[in-house]
Amino acid sequence: MKINNIPFRTIWPDELDRKTIKIIDQRHLPHKLVIEKLLTPEDFVLAIQQMHVRGAGLIGATAGFGMYSAALVAPENDFEKWITKAAKNLIATRPTASNLSWAVNRQLTAMQDESTKDNKINKSYTTACAIADEDADFCQRIGEHGLAIIKEISQQKKGAPVNILTHCNAGWLAFVDYGSATAPIYAAHREGIDIHVWVDETRPWLQGAKLTAFELQEEGVPNTLIPDNTGGHLMQHGMVDLVIVGTDRTTYTGDVANKIGTYLKALAAKDCGVPFYVALPSSTFDWQIRNGIKDIPIEQRSGDEVKYVSGITKTGKTETVLISSPDIKTANYGFDVTPSRLITGLITERGIVAARKKDILTMFPEQHK
Ligand code: MRU
């Protein structure tokens, strides 16, 4: 997708030196476009941990390249031990998004089949590129499937604007390209369907305000930024036709972990009869966990993210300010779980499926239990 009309992906190998991997450092958006070079395995760990990159798909793609970076510097006589340690370090960065361990394990399996160090390096490079390309491709297909939902609502409304609410950033910045929740939105916009997006600001990190509103704006999609607690009111007044969110981990039974606050939007949608869809590539499924509320690990982040906000001053200077008493107690749960019963459907690269074990496993028969 585009920034200043220039097409970008969120992560890519340098054209001249494939040992250098480039990312958009998302901490500076929407005010500054900063491209960062990741050169060592530690750079990848920090980039995920400190949220230079974030979002389930992009965390997975970054971990894929992180494993390649580890292979490059692993000593030949201690390769397995080194690479296992690198895998552990990457997996420990953030606990909720399942794409992270999925990508790391895919790399471990890929490298296992090769005998020499050079072959392992080459294999890990092609695997990292494949993970990234597949992520973009799957998101594009999510867009094609999700488009049908928006089209139908637009027809029912006789071409009047379709109002879509989204939470956090499950846009192209959370993936390699296109996004999950935003892919159907971009597809509808490209088809000339009249749409408008309500963007939850998404406290405390403000992914909605800083990223989703920005990327929709760059693509020319009409949108309105709203404080997090506005959605219920809008739904009660018929101002939301559809909710589409992303997910960081979805169980094979259809429970969805997504950015904190998603559950409350799902409850309001249920109460108001608004369809509530979750968009995800299959790399976000957790094929082991049955009960999302009990068993999905929920990241708890620093209280400073709750107490401080940062932005730019009128003179363009970045500043961080304290908004509460300095020594106040905080809780900062990064995600919550929306139970499957509140979800109208899951939009995947293979099509739209009910958030139910039987249907999910029918769509992904290779995971049959
Ligand atoms: O903490 P983040 O920014 O990595 O959280 C991820 C998210 O942006 C959302 O929860 C998103 O909806 C799912 S990730 C595609």
Boltz pocket constraint, residues with backbone or C-beta under 6 A from the ligand:
constraints:
  - pocket:
      binder: B
      contacts: [[A, 53], [A, 54], [A, 55], [A, 56], [A, 57], [A, 167], [A, 168], [A, 169], [A, 170], [A, 171], [A, 174], [A, 180], [A, 207], [A, 245], [A, 246], [A, 247], [A, 248], [A, 257], [A, 258], [A, 259], [A, 260], [A, 334]]
      max_distance: 6.0
